[in-house]
Amino acid sequence: MLEGKAFVEDTDMPVKMQMQAMAAASQALDLYDVFDCRSIAAHIKKEFDIEMGAVGNVWWAQILGVSSLS
């Protein structure tokens, strides 16, 4: 397990959803190499799809970040 401090910088996501995103990211970092960004992102998206269905897709862009979309 990677040790460090994660934080949510800026979002309008509900706190519960932020916690789910952090938990999914932590789980992904336990499963994949820290440099395997695609697998980590895919894992987080899969977890959101399972938890929230179509609503998860609305928040996915916020988790991924605007700079990653270009």
Summary of the structure (lengths in Angstrom):
residues: 70
radius of gyration: 11.7
end to end distance: 30.1
largest distance: 32.0
contacts: 154
relative contact order: 0.15
helix: 69%
strand: 0%
